[in-house]
Amino acid sequence: MTLSPRRVDELLAAHGIEPRRGLGQNFVADPNTVRRIARLAAVGADDRVVEIGPGLGSLTLALAETGARVLAVEADDRLVPVLTDVLAAAGVAPQVRVVAGDALTVDWASLLEGTGWVLAANLPYNVAATVVLHLLDEVPAIARMLVMVQREVGERLAATPGSGAWGIPSVKLGYHAVARVVASVPRSVFVPRPRVDSVLVEVRRRNTPATDAPPEPMFSLVRTAFAQRRKMLRRSLGEVVGPEVFAAAGIDPTRRPEELDLPEWGRLTTAWLEGGGSIESPGRAPDDGGGGR
């Protein structure tokens, strides 16, 4: 019931659609891969699944095969009628609700009833990390995720403190959830074939945040520190965090940003706020949500 590479090519040609690199469009065209994603997402009959970027419906069909009910959110208006036809031809249209919209701007509260939703998606490369972090911040109805992303982005989302990949996305994700890379995906399963490798990342939302520190002040400090990630904290944060704050938090100021774990960032934030720090104090360094260091 899923789509072969030949069928993907036929659908694109029949509707005169050229994949848009600006939208990060690489369509999965391998039945084994999409069924593997559905299996690793651990969804089945009556589960409620969100899919972002369903494209032509290859993964959508595999999710529907499990008996799950799927909400498919597609940002490209050209693909919506094709997806609708594919689902109807496979006889699974009643299980799938297709919504045209951008995952970063749609009204999720009106789309998702209750809690316990699962996100299973081949996310567009250009916005993958941003989408994951946005959903963790803004959509508590989604309890867990199984997402396919560019390998480098996946490794940064799932990074641990002390590693070279630990950075702004890792800290933001770790505040809300626990992530791990569960599988690799070869380039050969996509149409068109991408220039980078992909991985599947499992994300499970925590019952409570990893630290009691308020998130916005903490992320503000994190952004400022990682803007100069190779420097010691006493230099990267020196303009806003004094020696007494480091001492109160029990943090050695000669350490570097990538060496601090979530509880330590929380302690530093709490000590900074108690010492009179404010969210406006640190410089607004660019957010590393897209995977850049």
C-alpha positions in Angstrom: 0.0 0.0 0.0 3.0 2.3 0.2 4.7 4.1 -2.7 7.6 2.7 -4.7 10.2 4.9 -6.3 8.6 4.4 -9.7 5.2 5.4 -8.3 6.7 8.6 -6.7 8.2 9.5 -10.1 4.9 8.9 -11.8 2.9 11.1 -9.4 5.4 13.9 -9.7 5.4 13.8 -13.5 1.6 13.4 -13.8 1.1 16.6 -11.7 4.0 18.5 -13.1 5.6 18.9 -9.7 9.3 19.6 -9.2 10.5 19.1 -5.6 11.5 22.4 -4.1 14.9 22.5 -2.4 13.9 25.6 -0.5 11.2 23.5 1.2 13.6 20.7 2.0 11.6 18.3 -0.1 13.0 14.8 -0.4 10.2 12.2 -0.7 10.7 8.8 0.9 10.2 6.2 -1.8 10.9 2.9 -0.1 8.1 0.7 1.5 10.5 -0.9 3.9 11.8 2.4 5.3 8.3 3.9 5.9 7.1 0.7 7.6 10.2 0.7 9.7 9.4 4.3 10.8 5.9 3.3 11.7 7.2 0.3 13.6 9.8 2.3 15.5 7.1 5.0 16.3 5.3 2.1 18.1 1.8 3.2 16.9 -1.2 1.0 16.2 -4.9 0.9 16.1 -6.6 4.0 17.6 -3.3 5.8 18.3 -3.4 9.5 17.3 -0.5 10.5 15.1 0.7 13.8 13.7 2.7 13.8 10.4 4.4 17.0 9.3 5.4 17.2 5.7 3.5 14.1 4.4 4.4 15.0 0.8 2.9 12.4 -1.6 1.8 10.1 1.3 4.4 7.3 1.5 4.8 7.4 5.3 1.1 8.4 5.7 0.1 5.1 4.1 2.4 3.1 6.3 1.0 4.9 9.4 -2.5 4.2 8.2 -1.7 0.5 7.7 -1.1 0.3 11.5 -4.7 1.4 12.2 -3.6 4.7 13.6 -5.6 7.9 13.0 -3.4 10.5 11.3 -3.4 14.2 11.1 -1.2 15.2 8.1 0.0 18.8 8.0 1.3 19.8 4.6 2.8 23.3 3.8 3.0 22.9 0.0 -0.4 23.6 -1.6 0.7 21.7 -4.7 0.9 18.4 -2.9 -2.4 18.5 -0.9 -4.6 17.4 -3.8 -2.1 14.7 -4.8 -1.9 13.4 -1.3 -5.7 13.4 -1.0 -6.0 11.3 -4.2 -3.3 8.8 -3.0 -5.1 8.3 0.3 -8.5 7.9 -1.4 -7.1 5.3 -3.9 -5.6 3.3 -1.0 -8.9 3.3 0.9 -7.5 5.0 4.0 -8.9 8.5 3.5 -11.3 8.1 6.5 -8.4 7.5 8.8 -6.4 10.6 7.7 -7.2 14.3 8.1 -5.2 16.4 5.7 -4.5 20.0 6.8 -2.8 22.6 4.6 -0.6 24.7 6.7 2.9 25.5 8.1 3.8 23.5 11.2 5.3 26.6 12.8 2.2 28.8 12.4 -0.9 26.5 12.5 -3.2 26.6 15.5 -2.2 23.3 17.1 -4.6 23.8 20.0 -7.5 23.7 17.6 -6.2 20.6 15.7 -5.2 18.3 18.6 -7.7 17.2 21.1 -6.5 15.8 24.4 -3.0 14.5 25.0 -0.8 11.6 24.1 -0.3 12.4 20.4 2.7 10.9 18.6 4.6 12.8 15.9 6.0 10.5 13.1 7.5 12.4 10.2 10.1 12.8 7.6 10.8 16.4 8.4 11.9 18.9 5.8 15.7 19.3 6.3 15.6 23.1 6.3 13.3 23.4 9.3 13.6 20.1 11.1 15.3 21.2 14.4 13.2 24.3 14.5 10.0 22.3 14.2 11.0 19.8 16.9 11.9 22.6 19.3 8.8 24.6 18.5 6.5 21.6 19.2 8.3 20.8 22.5 7.8 24.5 23.5 4.3 25.1 22.3 2.4 21.8 21.8 2.3 19.7 25.0 -0.3 17.4 23.4 2.5 15.7 21.6 4.0 13.3 24.0 6.7 11.6 21.9 8.2 11.8 18.4 10.0 9.7 15.9 11.4 12.0 13.3 13.7 11.6 10.3 16.2 14.4 10.0 19.6 15.2 8.5 22.2 13.1 10.4 24.1 16.2 11.7 20.9 17.8 13.0 19.8 14.5 14.6 23.1 14.1 16.4 22.9 17.6 17.8 19.3 17.1 19.0 20.3 13.9 20.8 23.8 15.1 22.0 25.0 14.8 25.5 26.9 17.3 27.6 30.6 17.4 26.9 30.3 16.3 23.3 31.2 18.6 20.4 27.5 18.3 19.3 26.1 19.7 22.5 24.8 23.1 21.9 21.7 25.3 21.8 19.3 22.7 20.2 20.6 20.0 22.6 20.0 22.2 25.7 16.5 23.3 24.5 15.4 19.8 23.7 16.9 18.4 26.9 14.9 20.9 29.0 11.7 19.3 27.7 12.6 15.8 26.6 15.0 13.0 26.2 16.3 12.1 22.7 18.3 9.4 21.1 19.3 8.4 17.5 17.7 5.0 16.8 18.6 4.3 13.2 20.3 5.5 10.1 18.6 6.0 6.8 20.5 5.7 3.4 20.2 8.4 0.8 19.0 5.9 -1.8 15.5 5.7 -0.3 14.7 9.4 -1.3 13.4 11.0 -4.4 15.3 13.2 -5.2 18.4 11.7 -3.5 19.8 14.2 -0.9 23.4 15.1 -0.6 23.4 14.2 3.1 22.7 11.2 5.3 19.7 10.9 7.5 18.8 9.4 10.9 15.8 8.6 12.9 15.6 10.3 16.3 13.2 9.3 19.1 12.1 12.1 21.4 10.2 11.5 24.6 8.8 14.4 26.5 9.7 14.5 30.2 6.9 14.6 32.8 8.6 17.7 34.3 11.4 19.9 32.9 15.0 18.9 33.5 15.5 21.9 35.8 13.3 24.3 37.9 15.0 27.3 36.3 12.6 29.4 34.1 13.3 28.5 30.5 13.5 31.9 28.8 16.2 33.4 31.1 18.1 30.1 30.9 18.0 29.9 27.1 19.0 33.5 27.0 22.2 32.7 28.9 22.7 29.6 26.8 22.5 31.6 23.6 24.9 34.1 24.8 27.4 31.5 26.0 27.3 29.4 22.8 27.8 32.4 20.6 31.4 32.0 21.7 31.4 28.3 22.5 35.2 27.9 22.4 35.7 30.5 25.1 35.6 29.9 28.9 32.3 30.9 30.5 34.0 33.8 32.4 34.7 35.3 29.0 31.6 34.4 27.0 29.3 35.4 29.9 31.7 37.9 31.5 29.7 40.9 30.7 26.5 39.7 32.4 27.6 37.0 34.9 30.0 38.1 37.6 32.4 35.8 39.7 30.0 35.9 42.6 27.2 34.3 40.5 29.5 31.5 39.3 30.5 30.9 42.9 26.9 30.9 44.1 26.0 28.3 41.4 29.0 26.2 42.1 30.2 26.5 38.5 33.9 26.8 37.6 34.0 29.9 35.3 37.0 28.3 33.4 34.7 25.7 31.9 33.2 26.0 28.4 29.5 26.1 27.5 29.5 22.6 26.1 30.7 21.1 29.4 27.6 22.2 31.4 24.6 19.8 31.7 21.0 20.9 32.3 21.1 21.0 36.1 24.2 23.1 36.0 22.6 25.5 33.5 19.6 25.7 35.8 21.8 26.5 38.8 23.6 29.2 37.0 20.4 30.7 35.8 18.9 30.7 39.3 22.0 32.3 40.8 22.1 34.9 38.0 18.4 35.8 38.5 18.9 36.0 42.3 21.8 38.3 41.7 19.7 40.7 39.8 20.1 39.4 36.2 17.3 39.8 33.7 16.4 38.3 30.4 17.3 41.5 28.6 20.9 41.4 30.0 22.6 38.9 27.7 23.2 39.7 24.0 20.7 38.1 21.7 22.9 35.6 19.8 21.4 33.8 16.9 19.4 30.7 17.8 21.2 27.5 16.7 17.9 25.7 16.0 18.9 24.8 12.5 21.8 22.7 13.6 24.6 25.2 13.0 27.3 25.5 15.6 
